[in-house]
């Protein structure tokens, strides 16, 4: 992979003395919302989607779509991660209507998908 020598990525590689290929070492992450949020914030949509597929118990393609939707929402609305964390408490407190709205806002899920995800997160 070729990196523009004036880009931010090139500067980071120079400071950390990494090779460009070192960044693509596969990593495993515990499937939790904290790791998911961190991955979205750094732009690792693929790994974030893999975490979502485990958390939501959906196929990887749909989880990747949700992660892309959430990343776009995060770019437009920086408070998106706060809403994501609040969703966890909404589910825990059985505030299901608010949780469904939050899941639709954060991930682009429809009502049926939100119900399915809530049921899987409660287990």
Buried (B, 14 or more C-beta within 10 A) or exposed (E): EEBEEEEEBEEEBEEEEEEEEEBEEEEEBEBEBEBBBBBBBEEBBEBBBBBBBBBBBBEEEBBBBBBBBBBEBBEEEEEBBEBBEBBBEBBEEEBBEBBBBBBBBBBBBEEEBBBBBBEEBEE
